[in-house]
Amino acid sequence: MSESTWTGVQGSTGPLNTGTGDQHNHLTQNYFHDVAPPGAPPLRPLAADHLRWLDRRFVPPFGMTDAQEVLSTTGTLLLDGAPGSGRNATARVLLHRTPGPRVPRTITVDRQDADAELDGSYLGEGDRLLLDLADAGPDRWEAAHDRLPALHQVVQERGARLVVIVPHGTTRLSNELAAHRRTIVRPSGWVVLSLALRCDDFPLAEHIEELTGQLHARVTGDRPMGEVARLARLLGEARRSAPRGSAASWCAAALADLHDLAARAASAFGDLSDGRARALLFTTAMLPGTRPEALHAASEELLKEVGHPEDHRPLLEQEDLAQRFESISAFPRDDGTVAFETADYAAAVRTHFWRHLPGMRPAFRAWVDRSVRLLDLTSYERDTLIACCAEQCLAAGQYEPLLALAQEWAGDGPPRLVQAAIQILGHGLSDAGAGRTFRQRVYDWATDARVPPGLAGALVSVSAEVIASTHPDQALVRLHHLARRAPDGEDGARDQLLALALTEPRLHRLLLVRLADHLSRHSWSADVSLFRACAAPVLLLAPATDGRPVLEAQGLRAHVAGAWRALFAHWPETEWLPLAEEWMTAAGRTAAHQDILLDLLVRAAEPSPAALARLYTLSLRHRYAQRLRRKIDAAQGFKTVPSSF
């Protein structure tokens, strides 16, 4: 999916870093000292048990599938993502899930001349390396950037894997390296927290409603994954400290350890009597960590949206931005952006405005719409604004306005608006309370023949990357509808559907049954193409989890025969002949399954003499031609032979 997000909570115990910055897990001995020649950057191994612990608690961010494909096919991945999206955790999990002769290692570039030494001389065969340059300054990134092509060459030569975390949104990237760059977006905080609690044996199912109400605002929006991880850890500690307590008491204890800033946010609102100052306060809370000029522009848009009078004082008599930010306790950071002291305070301010000014909610949503469409925001700023809007709408139960925004943005808008729609849908689908409503709306749109191309593309993304992670059967159904209605040449839905269906035999069987049913009742050309892909002998004869071929699953052969029967009866020979030839060839190669394949084809073609004749013609190039002839004769009533069907 685009820049939409999903990463993992780093749970309730153990070493952890899901925000910005480097993390190095030091062992007492460097087991790879002999691999690195003198002068090479230090290589530090990541603890294998820590990686396994992290992997269990990991929720894939939006974009991880694409990132994994780049890493596996090219060997080098440049991983991008907003601070707090879980970049470091994603990089470690990607390397952990890639086979290698030794544990993944980090390249520690902490000397002035280290960037010039990224020549790969220290790389061993099959090594897995992580280079975290997320916080690299312009000079350091420039030096590393120029060395990366040579390092990539060594990675390929030695069958290694390299993940480089790049400064977020960097524009200094050559065209060659840009092909290796993929962006992830922060996953659903609630999904991440839920998984972390399950891994810690927290009785989540018993208290889901109670927990949702108390914790939802603490894990949504732009909160860094590190803060979600911290909350998971505090909940676990509260439960262990008072095992006989209730979910409410555990939540209260955990939240007490966090900064409950609701009263401070209310006080800040009350202390500001000027509407312009309040607009800047709300804007800064909705766009934390943003450039001052972007905050100013967004604040002015909000004032226009609510019809606030203009400030007619001469510009030189007005307060400058520094004074205005100071008045709301927002301060510049080292990177030139502006934010409050903590993300918790920004969330408290957002919640105060949204909860205590209910009449302003339509204006707030309209302002978000205008800002996403019109303002010159960076991808990070746009993502943050959308996430914060979704956070508040979902917490208030305002699902329809979010769905309306997604539909408008994905209509026929530019790619950035389609990406915005994907984000909105991703947040809604991952929300414990809104998930069912959003899945139903995705289904309604997927079955609508008039769905615009942009929205169809967004539905493919969220079905494959969000719904499939929790409701794979529903994702398969939605992708099937989208694949059938896709214009010629648009194979995104088809490819994602097949990729999902072939992840496990159960989903494979489900799609085959659906195709058999629809081929007999409808005339979707896409269904023929999908059946050809799903019914390839190499897939049907592959062993399922029980060790038997997929085709031998109870009742499946009857469905597959029904699909063939529909093809023979209603579709021209050019549509089914290539697959029939595959089956006939496979029957000649595998004696163990020859009767299964031949009997099924003959039974399916029985009502169609022309199809039977064509099958016999195809068999003449194989040694079993006479055997097939006897089966055809038996099907036509001339002679009876034993059948395996």
Helices and strands as residue ranges (DSSP letters): E 43-45, H 48-56, H 64-74, E 76-81, H 87-96, E 105-107, G 114-117, E 128-132, H 138-157, E 161-165, H 175-178, E 181-184, H 189-199, G 205-207, H 208-219, H 225-241, H 247-257, H 262-271, H 275-286, H 292-305, G 315-317, H 321-327, E 331-332, E 338-339, H 343-356, G 358-360, H 361-374, H 379-395, H 399-410, H 415-430, H 435-446, H 453-462, I 463-467, H 468-470, H 472-485, H 492-501, H 505-519, H 525-534, H 537-540, G 550-552, H 556-570, H 573-589, G 591-593, H 594-605, H 609-619, H 625-635
